[in-house]
Amino acid sequence: MSASDPLDVWHRLAGTSVLLDGFHALKHALRFGAEVPVAVTADRAAALALAEELAPDVRDTLDALLAEVPEPAYRGLVPRPHPTAVAALAVRPSRAANRDRLAHLPRTAPVVVLDDPRNLGNAGAVIRLAAGFGATGVVTTGTLDPWHPTVVRGGAGLHFATAVERLTVDDLPPGPVFALDPEGDDIRHTKLPDEAVLAFGSERSGLSAGLRARADHLVALPMRPQVSSYNLATSVAMTLYHWSVTGSAPHVP
Ligand SMILES: C[S@@+](CC[C@H](N)C(=O)[O-])C[C@H]1O[C@@H](n2cnc3c(N)ncnc32)[C@H](O)[C@@H]1O
């Protein structure tokens, strides 16, 4: 194996890089400026045909980047083979740069905070939503790693389109904290500013005491009596949509 053999490069970088699992994760990461030192596929022709059909903007980049490796070698690189048989490694953005982006004021779009989330799929779905709405970033508190491969897979590679970091409740980005809770004031009577920090509780136990203490406003999504709560990611979706129609700037083209 030579130093430029893609499998050799892969094994050298795998422990410190972000796994992009599947064509769509790689496509999104490239679109949003990720540095991708290695990308492999078990079927180069199929991957390039997919690019021509779905992502002509990154087709030439993929042509230069994608190395074909034998199917068993590809399978050995990923936890679960993806239907597109594409995988890549990306350089994780620096924590310092992400912290700066999150702390920067004035802000043109809110930061989403997930307070001690437990479900990797929910975290990925929230990052995808934040990217779609152009949110400044997604902060998690607690033990879940927001760059875990399952979260990156759930986020479809869109971690590179928004600032994703784990912080503590004492270290949240600046801005008025709007905490989402079924006991709060009806969100329909609330305008969410672009500088808002939108905080959501854990799937298991809701908002922590620490986050409640930091909240400037407690707001609720409309919900019929006898329904206890919505799923975490769908709550974020409704809240970002509400911001997109009540915020002061045009956000999504
Ligand atoms: C699955 S819920 C948490 C349920 C949890 N068992 C509890 O005791 O609150 C996850 C988070 O979604 C948000 N959420 C869910 N339904 C909501 C609603 N109707 N209004 C505001 N926020 C809601 C809250 O931030 C909540 O902490």
The ligand as an ORCA input file, in Angstrom:
! r2SCAN-3c Opt
* xyz 0 1
  C     -40.205     15.103     23.960
  S     -40.242     16.672     24.697
  C     -39.879     16.340     26.405
  C     -40.898     15.558     27.095
  C     -40.521     15.323     28.520
  N     -41.019     14.048     28.930
  C     -40.961     16.415     29.462
  O     -41.209     16.079     30.592
  O     -41.013     17.601     29.125
  C     -38.726     17.411     24.206
  C     -38.743     18.910     24.147
  O     -39.512     19.335     23.012
  C     -40.081     20.603     23.293
  N     -41.533     20.484     23.220
  C     -42.287     19.386     22.996
  N     -43.599     19.707     22.938
  C     -43.681     21.043     23.138
  C     -44.741     21.988     23.200
  N     -46.025     21.639     23.021
  N     -44.422     23.286     23.416
  C     -43.161     23.681     23.578
  N     -42.118     22.833     23.543
  C     -42.366     21.545     23.323
  C     -39.643     21.006     24.688
  O     -38.486     21.805     24.610
  C     -39.335     19.647     25.309
  O     -38.495     19.761     26.422
*
